[in-house]
Amino acid sequence: MGELPQQALDQLFFSARSYNGYLDKPVPQATLERIWELMKMGPTSANILPARIIWCTSDAAKQKLAACASAQNQPKILSAPVTVIIGMDLDFPETVPELFPHNPGAKDWFADPVARETAAFRNSSLQGGYFILAARAVGLDTGPMSGFDNQAVDAAFFAGTAIRSNFISTLGHGDPASIFPRLPRPGFDRFNTIV
């Protein structure tokens, strides 16, 4: 495989932006399912796939989520066609025998609660990155954010489970009027070391 054409690189990276507002265009469920089909293919440690996704598409769900967010983020959540909660399942080891079957002892790698939480956070964050790229690949835009009360989100959406929220992101067809000018990105020599 060779490098992707520039148009694809632009769509995924160079021209892609984080949006604060969206056009009034719906996002069908089939597109949400397509995003999942793409993002699930990204690598995670031992294929653990700890991310659990809540796709907030109804006004009621978005209002419930907005109530857990900062004042600055509430209008973004309410106006987006979809807002996504990327969660991490601390019970992910239960699916390891199915998802990593060639090593029967792999579930035991995550017996320690600290190691399990570290793996869940790291790998659900990776999957969140794959979500952003998958959304861009299917022609949509995102607005990933912190600025919310994790405990409130967990109580509102994950009560009674071992799932904890990682971050949230809006999703839809971005409104070009809602983005800021492109911010600086340092060159290779500034933040990288080859040894």
N, C-alpha and C positions, 0 to 999 in steps of 0.2 A: 504494500500500500504506500502511496506517496502522499505528499502534503495536500491538504484540501485546497481547492481554488480560493482565491482572495475573497470572492463574494461570500463563501461560506465562513471564512475567518472573520470577515466584517460582521456578519450576522451573529456569530457566537461571541465575538470579543470586541473588535475595534469600533464598530458602530453601535453595538448594544449598550444600553444605559439602564440605570435603575430609575423607575418612574414613580412619581408622586401622584399622578392622576391618569385616568383612563378614558378612552372613547366609549360611548354608549353602544357597545357591541357585545352581545352575549358570547360566552364560551361554552360550547356544548359538552356534555358528559363524555362523548366519544373522544374529544380532545384531551380531557383530563386523563382518561384511560390510556391514551397514546403517550402522554408525558410519563405516566408510571411505567409503561412498557419500555421506554427508553431509559429512564433513570435507574430502574432496577438492574440494568446490565452493567452499571459502573461497579468497580471492585470495592469490596469491603473485607476486613480481616476475616479469614476463614468463611467468607460468604455469609456473614451473620445477618446482614440486612436488618439492623435494629430500628430503622425509621418507621414510624407509623404516621400516616398522613390524615388530617382532617381537612376536607375541601369545603370551606364555608361558602355556599352559593346562595342560601336563602337570606332574606333580610333579618330574620330572627337570629340565625347563627352569627351573622356579621355584627349585629347589635350586641349579642352576648360577648363576642370577642372584643369589640370596641370598648366595652365597659371595663375590660382588663388592661387597656392600653393607655399610654400617655395622651394628653390632650392634643399633642401635635400629630399623633398617629391615628387617632380616632376617625377623622374625616377620610383618611386614605383607605382605611379598612371598610368604611361604610359605602364609599363610592366605587370601589373596585368591583368588577363583575364576580371575582372569586378572591377570597383570601385563604391562604393555606397555613395550617399549623404543622410544622415539622416536629414531630415528637420522637422520643427515644424510648423503646421498650426495655425496661430493666429485666424483664423475663425472657429476653431473646434467646438465652441458652436452651429453652424448651424446643426451639425450632432448629437448633444446630444439627441434631441427628438427621433431619430431613434435608437441610440445605448443604451440609458438609458430610455426606454419608461415607466417604472413603476413609475417614478417621473416626472410628467408634468412640474414642476417648476425648474428642474435641470439646464436648460439652463441659467436661471437668476443667478445661482451661479457664473457665469463667466462674468457678465456684467462689472465689474470693469476691466479696461485694465491691471492694474498691476497684479491682481489676475489671469487674463486670460494668460498673458505672463509667469507668474511663473508656472502655471499648464501646459502650453504647453512645457516649457523647461524641467520641472521635468519629465513629463510623456513621452516625446519623448526621453529623455535620458534613461529612463527605457526600452523603446522599442528598443533603440539602443543596450542595453545589451542583450535583448532577441534575437535580430538579431545575435549577436556574438554566443550565445549559440545554436541558431537554425542552424547556418552555421556549427558549430562544430558537431552538432547532425547528420547532413546529410553527414558528412565526408569531409567538406571543412575547410579552414583556413582563418583567417582574419588578417588585419593589421590596427586597428583603429588608427586615428591620428587627431591631431589638426594641427597647422602649415599651415594654409591657411587663406586667406582674406575672412571673412564671407560676407562682403558687395559685394565683387567682385563675389563670388559664387551666392549670391542672385540675383545680376543683370544679371548674365549669365544664370541662370537656373530657377529662380522664379520670373522674372520680371512681374509686373502686378498682382501679387497674394499677399495674406497675409502670404505666407510661408517664413520662414527664416531658414537658414542652422544651424544645431546644430554641427554635426561632420561628418567626412568622414571615410571610411574604404575600404581597398582593400579586394578582395575576390578571392579565387581560391584554387588550390592544392599547398600548401606551399613548397618552396624549402628548405630542411633542411640546406643547406649551408648559408642561409640568416638570420639565427637567432643567437642571442647572447646567451652566457651561462645563465642559469636560475638565475635571480636576487633574493636577499633575500626576504623572507616573514616572518614578525614577528609572534611569537607565540601568543596564545590567551591572555595571561596575560598582554601583553604589551599595546595593544590598545583597550582593552575591560574592562568594569566595570559592575559587577552584583550588583544591589542595591535592 
